[in-house]
Amino acid sequence: MLAAQSSKLKAHRLPDIIINMHYTHVMKIAIIGTGYVGLVSAACFAELGHEVVGVDIDAEKVKMLKAGKSPIYEPGLEEVIASGLQSGRLSFTTKLEDALPDTKILFSAVATPPGEGYKADLRAVFSVSEAVANMIDHDLVFVNKSTVPVGTGLECQNRIDAILKKRKTKISVQVVSNPEFLREGMAVPDTMMPDRIIVGLNSDHDRAAKQKTKSLIEELYRPITRVGKPLIFMRRESSEMMKYASNAFLATKISFINMMTELCEVTGANVRDIAVGMGLDNRIGPKFLHAGIGYGGSCFPKDVKALLATAKEYGVSLPIVEATNHVNLWQRNRFIKRVLKHLPKKARVAVWGLSFKPKTDDMREAPSIDVIEALLKAGHTVSAYDPVAIEKAKPHLPKAVRYAATPIDAAKNADALLVLTEWDIFRGADIKELKKTMKGTLLFDGRNIYEPEEITREGLQYFGIGL
């Protein structure tokens, strides 16, 4: 099976300048947590030539990974895992103690889900730091790869130092912040060829330890920095804050353009034209100006709310970030109200797209969840299709949802079609065939993937966002 997977690897490989370069030093690293960030990081570091051990408490997941199967859908990831396993540079275990010998750098990539008041739940982060401090028998760099609020690194350092002091050992464990900036659906290239690598480290009281830590991080990322990608060092607190600030700013761009859509609809303006014109201003840029039904996923909703929770804890107001969160919820609800307003009673509704974005099966905070629940609550029936996310979607959606094998099957005899995820397969749909398949004529394009004229020409009623 691994040989078959490896035969596909060339199609997903990055430039040979990265994959086949000469390494000055192969480093052993451990990555705790094989969720989205941890698994992608482990596979990519192995592909870059390092020796990597991935650790997870889920025995079934580890068994799957050892067989070369990825528990998440991400283009190219399974092939990179297969490559690492075949080379012997990548391995997986359920035992932390098996990963520690000779490890120079350990990444904590455990989950930090929203807790009370949307504050990040850091129990897993602290648990890992304490477990490492109790087991380690040599100097180590401990890296927080998980998204954590400012001050988490200091707390980890204090807990580790207290345990090492209790053990009466002179072992040095330096805590570093190294946030990830990968996009789901582009996680492998984003990890191998990032825009920038951010590292936060302090240890001002021990300059020798700080320099040693910095040198190890530089060596770890040398395969990437050799091709011109910047490695930027800053204070640990700045690094922790920057991840939240970056995601909140990108979410704000999305909410800003979505905020303009209702005004566009009532004035005759076209939000796509506006976005193009704005994006050509190099001070603004075109990315994240695509209007739709709002952002979802594991990062933007969680990080925006966590940043607000941190600000509240320190008595600081972040009104723009508050508005970003409000507009995202408002935009989703506005779409739902518009759909329900036009549907006939007990309508049959086809839904194209379930995951929060294309090229992933991630259902966290997916708009489809709220939309489908509202449709069913209003007495309508739902037939849904997604190219990869159906199995992941089922636990998140009511049992009354029917799942179709193809987009056209989902639309059969439907009174209305809702496009909720901009998968390429929907962009290329045969509109004439769609019209013949549907009973009604309503098409609600929640992602603005169609030209209105193209749809209305075939006899369907088109409802876009801000058009």
C-alpha positions, -999 to +999 in steps of 0.1 A: +000+000+000+028+024+008+045+017-025+013+026-043+010+058-023+046+067-030+041+064-068+017+094-065+041+115-046+057+132-076+024+150-083+024+166-049+062+172-044+076+206-040+105+219-060+137+198-059+156+226-043+138+218-011+133+181-012+167+170-025+190+196-008+221+186+012+216+188+049+243+200+072+227+183+102+198+158+106+180+165+138+158+143+158+126+160+168+094+148+185+059+162+179+033+156+206-002+156+191-010+144+156-040+166+149-040+189+119-010+210+129+010+182+145+006+157+117+013+181+089+044+194+107+056+158+114+053+147+079+069+178+064+098+179+088+105+143+078+103+152+042+128+180+048+153+154+061+149+153+098+141+123+120+106+127+134+086+109+160+049+117+162+032+110+196-005+106+202-026+090+229-051+077+204-039+042+197-062+037+167-050+069+151-014+058+156-021+024+141-037+041+111-007+064+107+018+036+109-001+020+079+004+052+060-032+064+062-041+100+072-071+105+095-078+139+079-083+148+042-056+172+031-042+172-005-007+157-007-005+148+030-010+110+028+017+109+001+042+128+023+034+105+052+041+075+030+074+089+019+085+096+055+076+060+066+094+044+037+125+065+043+125+056+080+126+093+090+090+093+102+075+071+129+046+072+153+041+060+189+016+063+218+044+065+244+061+099+251+091+081+267+099+064+234+101+097+216+124+115+240+159+098+237+183+120+217+155+144+208+168+180+205+135+198+198+101+188+210+069+204+196+037+205+215+009+205+190-020+194+212-055+208+209-064+241+226-102+241+222-125+269+234-132+267+271-153+288+294-159+323+280-141+312+248-107+312+266-084+286+252-084+254+272-047+249+280-049+217+301-033+196+274-005+221+268+004+222+305+000+184+308+025+179+280+050+204+295+049+187+329+052+152+315+082+162+295+098+179+325+093+147+346+109+124+319+136+143+301+172+134+309+190+159+286+188+195+275+158+202+252+140+229+234+102+228+241+082+245+213+046+255+216+032+249+181-004+251+192-022+284+191-020+296+227-028+330+243+000+354+254+016+343+286+013+305+280+049+301+272+059+318+305+035+295+324+050+264+307+085+276+315+076+281+351+060+247+355+089+230+338+115+248+359+097+239+391+097+202+382+134+203+371+142+220+404+123+194+424+142+167+405+175+185+415+188+184+380+207+209+359+189+200+327+179+230+306+145+231+289+139+263+270+103+271+260+098+286+226+068+299+207+066+289+170+030+294+157+018+279+124+002+298+096-010+270+073-042+270+054-064+239+053-064+226+018-029+240+013-013+227+045+017+208+029+030+236+007+023+262+034+044+242+058+072+235+034+072+270+018+058+294+044+056+332+039+076+335+072+087+315+102+081+332+135+099+321+167+095+337+201+121+331+228+131+349+259+157+335+284+172+369+288+187+358+321+207+330+304+222+343+272+241+311+265+210+290+266+192+316+245+219+315+218+220+277+219+182+275+214+184+300+186+211+280+168+190+248+171+160+265+156+181+280+128+194+245+120+160+230+121+146+254+096+177+257+074+162+237+045+135+263+043+156+295+050+181+284+023+155+292-003+149+327+010+120+322+034+125+346+064+131+333+100+121+360+124+130+359+161+111+380+186+099+379+222+078+350+231+049+372+241+050+389+207+050+356+189+020+343+209+001+375+203+010+377+166-008+345+157-041+358+171-035+392+156-029+378+121-060+356+122-082+384+136-070+407+108-077+382+081-111+375+096-117+413+097-111+416+059-136+388+053-162+405+076-156+439+060-164+428+025-194+408+038-206+439+056-207+457+023-229+430+006-263+441+019-257+477+009-246+465-025-279+445-029-301+475-022-282+500-043-274+480-074-237+478-068-218+446-073-196+434-044-173+415-068-165+446-087-158+464-055-135+436-042-115+436-075-111+474-074-101+473-037-077+445-042-057+463-069-047+488-043-014+473-031-020+487+004-051+464+006-044+434-016-070+410-032-069+381-007-097+375+018-120+399-001-143+372-015-178+379-002-199+349+009-217+335+040-189+341+064-158+323+077-157+290+096-132+263+104-109+257+134-089+289+134-108+321+126-139+316+148-119+302+177-090+326+176-111+357+172-131+348+203-100+337+222-084+371+214-115+389+227-114+367+259-077+376+265-085+413+260-113+411+285-090+394+310-066+423+308-094+450+307-087+460+272-114+468+245-111+455+209-141+470+192-130+461+157-124+425+166-158+424+183-174+438+151-156+411+130-172+384+151-206+400+150-207+406+113-197+370+106-227+357+126-249+384+110-239+374+075-247+337+080-281+345+096-289+370+068-284+342+042-306+318+062-334+344+064-332+351+027-334+315+018-364+308+042-382+338+028-382+325-008-388+288-002-422+273-007-437+253+023-422+219+029-396+225+002-371+199-009-337+216-007-304+205-022-272+215-005-239+215-024-209+216+000-207+208+037-171+214+048-163+250+059-141+255+028-130+234-002-100+209-002-108+198+034-132+176+052-132+199+083-167+206+096-157+228+126-178+260+126-190+251+090-219+274+078-236+243+065-244+232+100-264+263+109-281+265+075-292+229+074-305+230+110-326+261+101-340+244+070-351+213+089-365+233+118-386+253+092-401+220+080-381+215+048-362+184+037-325+184+028-304+164+003-267+171+006-236+164-013-199+171-006-169+155-025-150+145+007-168+156+039-199+135+041-186+111+066-171+138+088-204+158+084-228+131+096-220+135+134-225+173+131-258+172+112-293+160+121-302+124+111-330+137+088-304+148+062-302+126+031-268+123+015-264+120-022-237+103-043-234+131-068-243+168-070-271+161-096-285+133-074-288+158-046-306+183-068-331+158-082-367+172-078-354+199-055-373+232-051-341+250-044-303+246-045-279+261-020-242+263-027-224+265+006-188+255-003-169+265-034-156+231-045-144+232-081-168+204-090-197+228-085-181+256-106-181+232-136-217+220-131-239+216-162-265+243-156-288+229-183-288+195-168-293+210-133-324+229-145-339+197-160-331+178-127-347+203-104-384+208-098-381+244-087-359+273-100-343+288-069-305+288-067-288+305-037-251+309-044-236+314-009-201+316-024-206+337-056-191+310-078-215+316-107-222+345-131-259+355-125-265+358-163-253+322-168-279+309-143-308+331-153-303+323-190-311+287-182-344+296-165-332+295-128-336+323-103-302+334-090-295+348-055-259+357-049-242+376-021-239+414-027-247+411-064 
